[in-house]
Amino acid sequence: MLALLGLLLVIWVVLILLGAFVHGLFWLLVIGVVLLIATSVVGFIKREALGRPRH
């Protein structure tokens, strides 16, 4: 599960970079940031639910 979340985070970072550097794709940057934050929150909640300590 955490590997999938890690993969999603990488994909969202790529979308953010595309949105930042390609003219006219600012909307992609916004979507990437929202999805990155949402995935990070889900990963944090899952990690806490599994009882794994934070490092």
C-alpha positions in Angstrom: 0.0 0.0 0.0 2.8 2.4 0.9 4.6 1.6 -2.4 1.5 2.6 -4.3 1.3 5.9 -2.3 4.9 6.5 -3.1 4.3 6.0 -6.8 1.3 8.4 -6.7 3.5 11.0 -5.0 6.1 10.8 -7.7 3.4 11.1 -10.4 1.9 14.2 -8.7 5.4 15.8 -8.5 5.8 15.2 -12.3 2.4 16.9 -12.9 3.5 19.8 -10.7 6.7 20.2 -12.6 4.9 20.1 -16.0 2.4 22.7 -14.8 5.1 24.9 -13.6 7.3 24.8 -16.7 4.8 24.4 -19.6 3.1 27.7 -20.5 -0.7 27.4 -20.3 -0.7 24.4 -18.0 -1.0 26.2 -14.7 -4.2 24.2 -13.9 -2.0 21.1 -14.0 0.2 22.6 -11.3 -2.9 23.3 -9.1 -4.3 19.8 -9.6 -0.9 18.2 -8.9 -0.5 20.2 -5.6 -4.0 19.2 -4.4 -3.4 15.5 -5.2 0.0 15.6 -3.6 -1.4 17.0 -0.4 -4.3 14.5 -0.4 -2.1 11.5 -1.1 0.3 12.6 1.7 -2.6 12.9 4.2 -3.9 9.4 3.2 -0.4 8.0 3.6 0.0 9.6 7.0 -3.3 8.3 8.2 -2.6 4.8 6.9 0.8 4.8 8.5 -0.7 5.7 11.9 -3.5 3.1 11.4 -0.8 0.4 10.9 0.8 1.4 14.1 4.2 2.3 12.5 6.2 4.9 14.3 7.1 8.1 12.6 10.8 8.7 11.8 
